[in-house]
Amino acid sequence: MYMFIQRRLSSVVCLVLICLAVAACGSTSTTNTATNTATPSKPQTLSVCQGSNSIAFFPVYVAQAQGYFKSQGLSITGPNIVQTGAKVAAAVEAGSCQVGDGLITDAFSWSKADSNARIIGAFVNAYTVDIVVSKKFESETGVSTSSTLAQKIDALKGKTIGITGPGSATQGLLTYLFKQEGMNAATDSKQVSLGSSNTAALAALKTGRVDALSFLPPIGQLVQTDGIGDILISPMRGDIPGLVGEVHAIAYTKQSTITANPLAIAEYIRAVAQAETYIHNNPAQAKVLLNKYLNLGQAVTDAMYAAAAPEIAQTPQITETAYNIAGQFHLSAGLISVIPPYSQLVASSTITAALAQQ
């Protein structure tokens, strides 16, 4: 009898051990399934709008060309080129684009109408507008690139100056510069709207329709390469002390988009960071990509890279100092009436968290 009871107990113990083992295996399987479902099986997607193909958005092009968006697990729709910064902000506001690649000017303006606006990264930390003049202008006024800033601004008084359009960053720079010398750009110069076409701007300067241009790169490099004139004043070159270190070209979205698509937004920020690092660390390869991007020819591309590369952001993160420099300029230029709080408009914690996962 004793032996029978012992054998029965051994059988029960074995059965219990087998059940525990099965339960443990089942538990492990459940945990893995939960982990796997947390990892997306398909790429995240984002629709992107952009004002133009310009040096301001070169990091976005590099992120695409080098496959950084894809390697992050992100599929980008676009960027759709919509011609103006105001249209980029309008598209993001309407929801037809989830991310806008534009200028901080537009983010400032948009945030007045929608407190949901958020900046999620920097592309360029310099004001990307130059004052470009003809050789005739330099001869008649006696100024050159080596003249003082005050002398250069005074030489623009009474001149006909081409801009992209009213309320633009190109007009804003003139307003800011003339104000520094106690003048009013609206009355102390004649401004001609030329649109965003480099061809039209170049023709206007060549034919003498305008004496100078307040225009985005690469117009200055094109003018210099053609021997037509020079870049008289360049924020990227550090010619305007009050603008040194300003954050200018940015990516922005809505807080609701960040909340609904946190993984996709983080992937976008990280891909841009990879592109910015690549541009700074690989100048020869970056010049090849820049030439493909802008199709300017290698001579103009090299000049454009030399001028702009130092100002390409080292990281998407935006400092409060860079933000405030931009804000003060926009106030002085009459482009905004109040600077939105940094803590409200810049999604700093979102950017920091994204970069921490690199």
FENHUSUL-V571957 format. One line per field, one symbol per residue. phi: phi as a letter, one per 40 degrees, with the letter a starting at -180 (. if undefined). burial: I if it has 24 or more other C-alpha atoms within 12 Angstrom, else O. Layout:
# FENHUSUL-V571957
phi=???
burial=???
This chain:
# FENHUSUL-V571957
phi=.dcccccccccccccccccccccccccccccccccccccccbdcbacbbacacaddbddcccccccgcccccgbbbchcccbgbccccccccccgcbcbbcabcdccdcccccacccacbibbbbaccbbcbbcccdccccgcacccccccccdcccgccbcbcicgccccdccdcccccbgbbccbcabbbcbgccccccccccccgcbcabbacdbdcccccccgcaaccbbdccgcbdcbcgccbcabaacccccccbcccccccccccccccccdccbdcccccccccccfbgcccccccccccdcccdcaccbcccccccccccccccgcabaccddcccccdcccccccccc
burial=OOOOOOOOOOOOOOOOOOOOOOOOOOOOOOOOOOOOOOOOOOOIIIIIIIIIIIIIIIIIIIIIIIOIIIOIIIIIOIIIIIOIIIIIIIIIIOOIIIIIIIIIIIIIIIIOOOOIIIIIIIIIIIIIIIIIIIIOIIOOOOIIIOOOIIOIIIIIIOIIIIIIIIIIIIIIIIIIIIIIOOOIIIOIIIIIIIIIIIOOIIIIIIOOIIIIIIIIIIIIIIIIOOOIIIIIIIIIIIIIOIIIIIIIIIIIIIIOIIOOOIIIIIIIIIIIIIIIIIIIOOOOOIIIIIIOIIOIOOOIIIIIIIIIIIIIIIIIIIIOOIIIIIIIIIIIIIIIOOIIOIOIIIIIIIIIOIIOOO
